[in-house]
Amino acid sequence: MGEVHRNGRDRGRILTKRRGSDYAQERVGMKVLFTKRNYAPMGGSESLTYQWATRLAARGHDVRVVCGQAFDTRPRFQDQGVDVIQVKPRGGFLGQVMDASMMLDMMRIEELERHAEDRDLIHNVGREYLDSSLNVADELDLPVVLTPLAHPDQFHGGDTPADFLRYRRATVITTMTDWERGWFGEQGIDPYRVITTGMGANAVRSHDGAAFRARHRIPSDAPVILYVGRRERYKGYIHLLDAAELVWQKYREARFVFIGIPGFYGAMVDEFARYTDERIIEIERAGAEEKSAALDACDVYAMPSAHETFGIGYLEAWLHEKPVIGGDIPPLREVIGHGVDGLLVPQKVADIARAVTGLLDAPELRREMGRAGNAKLHERWDWDRVMERVEDAHRRAVAAHLPVDEALA
């Protein structure tokens, strides 16, 4: 093993560091640092980071997470083998507000650098704290793995020229779909540096659907249409809410269940105030067990999103063998097989209502779609397979990274 100075600078100590070829040729434990604004077992990108971190730790890696918020009173704690460190944004109260807006990176650079010094790589998820991660990686001469989760053509969606300047600084980029991988290629990113990992379902199979219906006073024979996700306008929850009136023309007892915290739009405008009908059931916060029970209780899962990187909710519905309705957009055309395991629709109220009604009309088709989705989930997005692809991305990043002292030799 060679001894190298990080970034070729005299930092007062010499660090023993494995070369990239060591990782490329053998399966060894890595010291990984994830950076993320919020770290939690629930949510979209938050739960993705949580799943990756805890599963890598279970596979023998030394995993640390530096985040702004992990919803724990302790500034540093261990969770399922992961070293979790919460760092308050710089700038006091105003800094916290700017940080939470997701528009500014208010990470304390000196803190991030201190916690990254003994790592083999930095893995940033969702572009939060990306500038800080890239700058610290440059300072310490570390490879960077980036999971951008970009939403092209959406405000703050990660597709500006400035975003691509950042992406080119990453050693390896991971994507959720091959479509996304091709999109980066079209923007001039070296395809070798882009690895499609996908994700697994962030749920446990539940059989408590009857109990869920009882808790929420839903008749046992009433159709249930379920939405699980952050209440953001682009995800189509408002369109699904408005589709209820059309569905009720044929299925008067149908219940529309919405689970998820308000996003920026949902916090500003309460769309549910327009509906006082008991057939609209709003659950702002639900634990993992309640969410899984709702999936077991539903007949159709619907999230007709106009912008989505992958959509973990569809996988969770398939885990419970339920058909799904998604938005007709390129990434979801790869995830959902239209007419096979779900339906793809434009984000229009009439189209959504027609898809819901069509599935409620065909119980056997719903069962077939649910079983097909379940088979696809286990074939393509089994967590062990996903984690092998994540480990491959990490090994490739370390193998491809040329330390400064070697580059100057």
CORTA-V469280 format. One record per pair of residues at least 6 apart in sequence whose C-alpha atoms are under 6 Angstrom apart, sorted by sequence separation. I is the first residue (numbers start at 0). J is the second residue. If there is no record, write none. Layout:
I&J ; I&J
This chain:
39&45 ; 40&46 ; 56&62 ; 77&83 ; 88&94 ; 97&103 ; 150&156 ; 174&180 ; 184&190 ; 337&343 ; 38&45 ; 39&46 ; 76&83 ; 88&95 ; 98&105 ; 149&156 ; 151&158 ; 37&45 ; 75&83 ; 149&157 ; 4&13 ; 40&49 ; 75&84 ; 74&84 ; 74&85 ; 2&15 ; 89&105 ; 327&343 ; 68&85 ; 88&105 ; 324&341 ; 326&343 ; 327&344 ; 63&81 ; 67&85 ; 88&106 ; 89&107 ; 322&340 ; 323&341 ; 324&342 ; 325&343 ; 326&344 ; 327&345 ; 62&81 ; 63&82 ; 64&83 ; 65&84 ; 66&85 ; 67&86 ; 176&195 ; 322&341 ; 324&343 ; 326&345 ; 63&83 ; 67&87 ; 173&193 ; 175&195 ; 120&141 ; 122&143 ; 125&146 ; 126&147 ; 171&192 ; 172&193 ; 173&194 ; 174&195 ; 175&196 ; 305&326 ; 120&142 ; 121&143 ; 122&144 ; 123&145 ; 124&146 ; 125&147 ; 171&193 ; 173&195 ; 175&197 ; 301&323 ; 303&325 ; 304&326 ; 112&135 ; 120&143 ; 122&145 ; 125&148 ; 260&283 ; 299&322 ; 300&323 ; 301&324 ; 302&325 ; 303&326 ; 56&80 ; 104&128 ; 254&278 ; 255&279 ; 256&280 ; 257&281 ; 258&282 ; 259&283 ; 295&319 ; 299&323 ; 258&283 ; 259&284 ; 143&169 ; 144&170 ; 146&172 ; 143&170 ; 144&171 ; 145&172 ; 146&173 ; 142&170 ; 144&172 ; 340&368 ; 339&368 ; 34&64 ; 36&66 ; 37&67 ; 39&69 ; 223&253 ; 229&259 ; 28&59 ; 29&60 ; 30&61 ; 31&62 ; 32&63 ; 33&64 ; 34&65 ; 35&66 ; 36&67 ; 37&68 ; 38&69 ; 221&252 ; 222&253 ; 223&254 ; 224&255 ; 225&256 ; 226&257 ; 227&258 ; 228&259 ; 229&260 ; 230&261 ; 231&262 ; 340&371 ; 28&60 ; 29&61 ; 30&62 ; 32&64 ; 34&66 ; 37&69 ; 221&253 ; 223&255 ; 227&259 ; 229&261 ; 230&262 ; 340&372 ; 229&262 ; 231&264 ; 231&265 ; 230&265 ; 322&365 ; 322&368 ; 322&369 ; 321&369 ; 320&369 ; 320&370 ; 317&369 ; 320&373 ; 317&372 ; 318&373 ; 317&373 ; 235&303 ; 235&304 ; 234&304 ; 233&304 ; 233&305 ; 224&297 ; 223&297 ; 223&298 ; 224&299 ; 225&300 ; 226&301 ; 224&300 ; 226&302 ; 211&292 ; 208&292 ; 207&292 ; 205&291 ; 31&118 ; 205&292 ; 208&295 ; 30&118 ; 33&121 ; 208&296 ; 30&119 ; 31&120 ; 32&121 ; 33&122 ; 34&123 ; 206&295 ; 33&123 ; 36&127 ; 35&127 ; 242&348 ; 246&352 ; 238&348 ; 242&352 ; 200&314 ; 200&315 ; 6&139 ; 5&139 ; 6&140 ; 5&140 ; 150&306 ; 148&308 ; 199&380 ; 198&380 ; 199&381 ; 199&382 ; 198&385 ; 196&385 ; 196&388 ; 171&396 ; 170&396 ; 142&400 ; 23&394 ; 22&394 ; 23&398 ; 19&397 ; 20&398 ; 19&398 ; 7&403 ; 6&403 ; 7&404
